[in-house]
């Protein structure tokens, strides 16, 4: 039904599982809620970058890279909010799916493991965002909204690439690869059960 899903997944090297057709059907059935959740996702992504900068202020490469990501995520937050305004959808809270909290529980608490896991979890979330925005861009029935989703894809890919590069900057590549495999497997398990309400990460 959605042949582009397979092609989109093939370009996402960090992920171990592809998004299900059930998620895409659910998302396309309630685009207003997906946009509202997308707004929350962009705000949270900026927060993740800022929190890492505050936690590791002496890591100069990390601070410079994540400053740029935080700025871009906030720009996307504003763009999504403009779409919500156009559609008459007010900003409001949404019950969060288990995805983010479940991934956060996988982050080890002792350093330097905490830094490595934080970077890789952020990379996985950005990679999943890239994949799913691509699916929405390919299948959204509203051409202008589809173009908007497509315009965000390059930055999402750049973001997960930056988190990956930072991980390999501060840690041995083999260690990064082994830990990424474990976390990516867990990420796929979390998404195996579809959240009953449409969310970007559900």
N, C-alpha and C positions, 0 to 999 in steps of 0.2 A: 504493500500500500504506500509506503514511504521509501522508495529505493534510494533516495539521497542519504538516508540515515547511515547506511553502510559506508558510503564514500566519505561522509563527514568524519565518521569514527576513525577511518584509516589514517587521517592526518593527525590524530591526537595520540602522541606516543607515550604520554605519561599514564593514560588511563588503561585499565585492563578490561573494562566492560563498556559496551555501547549502550546508549540510552534506548529504552524500550519504545515501541510504537504506542504503547498505552500512555506513556507520559506525554508524547506529542499530541495525541488525540485529546487528552485532558487539558493540556495547555491551550490548544487552539480553540477549545470550547469555552474558555473564559479568559480572553486576552486582557481585560481590565484588571483582573486579579493578578495575572502574570506581570503586568506592568507595575502594579503596586508593590508586589514582592521584589521585582527587579530594582525598584527604588531603594528598598531596604537593603538589598544585596550590595548595591554600589556604596551606600553609606557604611555598611559593615566592612567592606573591602578597604575603604579608606582608613577605617579604624584599625584594622589589622596591621596595615603598613605603619601607621603612626605608633601603635603600641610596640611594635618591634623596634622602631627608632628610639623610643624612650627606654626600652629595656636594654638595648645594646648601643648606647650613644658613642662608645669609643671605636666601633666598627665602621670606619669611614666609608668604605665601599658600600656597605649595607645602608648607611644613612643617606648617601647621595642617591642610590638607586630607588630607595623606598620613598624618598621625598617626591620624586617624579611620579611614582605610582599613586601616592596619596593625592597629589594634585589632579591627576587624570581621573581617578575614581570620583573625586568630588565634582569634577566637570561633568562626568557621566550622570552622577546623581542629579545635578541640575537639569540636564537634558531629559532624563526620564520624567522628572517632575513637570517639565513643560508639556510633555505628552499627556500626563495625567490631567493637567489643567485643561488642555484642549478637549479632552474627552469627558470633562466634568467629573472626574474621579477624585474625591478628597483624600489627602494623606491621612492615613490611620494605621494603627498597629494591626499586625496579623499574627495569629498563632504560628510560631516557628515550627517547621518540620524537624525531625530528629537529626537531620544530616549534619549540621554544623556542630551541635553539641556532641554527637557521637564521634565525629572526627577529632574534636578537641580532647576527648578522653583518651585518645591514642597517643597524645603528646606526652613524652616522658618528662618528669619534673626536675631531674638532675641535669646540670650543665656538664658537658656541652651538648648532651643529647637533646635537651629542650630546644636549643637553637636549631639543630638539624631538623627535628620533627616539625617545628613551627614553620620553617621554610618549605618543607615538602608538603605539609598539609595545605599551606597557602597555594603552592603550585598546583596541587590536585584540584582545589576548588576553582582556581582560575581556568584550568584546562577543561573542567566540566562546564563552566560558564561559556567558554569558547565553543565547545561542541553544541551546547543547547541553543545558544544564540544563532549558531549556523543553521540548525534545524528550523528554528523559527523564521529565519531569513528566507530559507528555501520554501517553506510551506505556508507562511502567513497569508491569508486571503486578502489582506489590505496592503496594496503595493507600497504606500508611503511608509507604513510601519515596518514592512519587510526590509525596505532600504535602510531604515534606521538601525535595525538589528544588524544588518550586514556591515554598516559603518563602524560598529563597535567591535567587530570580530578581530581585526588586526591588533587592536590594543590589548584585548584579552589574551591573544596568543603571545604578545610581547611580555605581558605580565607574568604568565606562567614560565616563560623562558627566563626572565630575570630572576625569579625565585629559584629556579633550577641552577642557574649560573652562580648565584650567591651560595647555594648549598655546596657546589663543587669548588667554590673559592675557599671556603672555610673547612672543608672536610675532604677526605680521600674519596675519589670517584667510586671505587668499589664499595665503600661503606655507604655512600649515598645511594648507589644502585640497589644494594641489598635492602636498605630501609625503605626505599621508594616502593619496591616490589611488595613488601609487607603492607605498607599503608595503602597502596593502590588496590590491593586485594580486599582490604577492609572497606575501602570506599565503595567498591562494587557491591559488597555484601549489604551495606547500609541502604543502597538504592534498590536492592532486589525487591523490597516491598514498597509499592507505590503509595505515597501519602494520599489520604482521601481528598485533600484539597489541592488545587494547582499551585505549585511553587516552582521557582527556577531550579532549586535543588530539592527534589522530592522523589 
